[in-house]
Amino acid sequence: MKKPLPIGVDNFEKIVKEGYCYIDKTLLIKELLDLKGEVNLFTRPRRFGKTLNLSMLRYFFEDTGDAEKNLQNRELFGGMKIMEAGKAYQQHMGIYPVLNLTLKSAKQDSLENAYYTMGAEITAEFDRHRAVIERGKERLAINEYEHYLNIADGRADEKLLRGSLKLFSRCMFKATGKKTVILIDEYDVPLENAYFCGFYREMVDFIRSLFESGLKTNDYLQFAVITGCLRISKESIFTGLNHLNIISVLDKRYSEHFGFTEAEVIQSMKYYGVENRFSTMKEWYDGYKFGNTEVYNPWSVVKYLYDLCSDRNAFPHPYWINTSSNDIVKDMIADADMETKGQIEALLRGESLDIQVHEEITYEDMHGRGENLWNFLYFTGYLTKKVEYFNESSVFLQVRIPNTEVKTIYQNTILGWFRGRIEKQDFRDLYRAMEEGDADKIGEILNEQLFAVISFYDSAENFYHGFLAGILSQSEDYLVKSNRESGNGRSDLMVRSPSLRGRAFVLEIKVSEGIDDLGADAEKALQQVYDKKYMEELRAEGYRKIGCYGISFYRKDCEVRLGTGYIGR
């Protein structure tokens, strides 16, 4: 029996005790201790192992107040790389109070609910350490003990919660004589959610106060590790934290600890006996570069391995699309001006884009033009670094779409946006032109729509087929049948009235290699309708008013030809 894959399991103890497959990232501990950063902010895209790594740090460093439990935690690391690093690192095992706080649950629809969920998380951590405080309560001031219990019992007001991290550290130091390790996961989730839900400034104010209490001039802090997607500093979340060590995807240190390296992916695929699918794994889920390290998306790798274990011929899927907030891409596409649309299309064609690096971006910058937008997409994992260079005192990047999975996210989002857009439009003029045999008018209307939509051409016929089918499907008077998916040798599209006395249309699509080929390709599409007798299916059903159109596309242009055998004009 092979070890099970940890789908959605991000608790280090559970992974080890229950025998899940684990890619050893424990040398993150060594690097943290070697570099001695007091407050460390790791910014990585969603689902790149941040939560699991913080869980691993907790089980390594935490003194639970129970000798037997501490021994059990130590045993979790048996045979792992950190245990081979030497006694200098092992001596830090199980000796610190650890506050392990996740802010993921603050993704709520109102400020009140967000406050409540964050308060509940803080309460749970205080309650988890209650026994330690009770044993050392005589060393605490009366008000400190009372405040601690108020938070542990869920009776704290907002003001007390804002100062909770420092209160925890101070109480733990007095009770145990040890400074606290603070671990905060997904610190920017409340900020991202608040931005979309309309209470951004209030959330910024709360998070700032919370962090200042625990991370600024806290004499009881051993060190802190914070994770998120972005460095948020314009809002002064980290005001005055001169000791803040920010480790972004650009940094060469810590680069292999979040995400899977290629060697780790190959090793895992060999373990499960699916190494013959490596080329597909690489095409879909590789492409990220953290520092100088090539990195795979760990969530998608594990999900694809899981599928391959039951079916060696399993198709890859864009697993990441269901776990990351794609509102970022949706809003970008909805707000894109002509220049931005052209840049998105270039990226989808596999080209790169040069940007100046701005690490201190905010969620408000998401709607900005130019480099703010591209920086936002880069730091959240929707773009990756191809080349990094220095020019006139500034760092620049050539960025590109990392892999097929992320390209699929762009494409699906574009198609979803397009469907929503065309549902709001009236295409009666298009159908009137089809009924009247006005090929020029049809071409004019389609060209207007092509100019507005963001296109991708690597699967060109499918794109244009979806584009045309989406527009034609808006009529309440006609039914649209797409034959492309069935692969049955029929025309691309058939459009028909529900009544056999009504009209029906056959449409065949070609994609041209250049603008000068449009006319000839439209004629070829039309000739294919006649050569393969696509109209016969409609005639056999009883339709007598049948029109045929050949349509060719090249990027933002199209040409339409009306069949000479048009019936029922």
Disulfide bonds with the S-S distance in Angstrom:
none
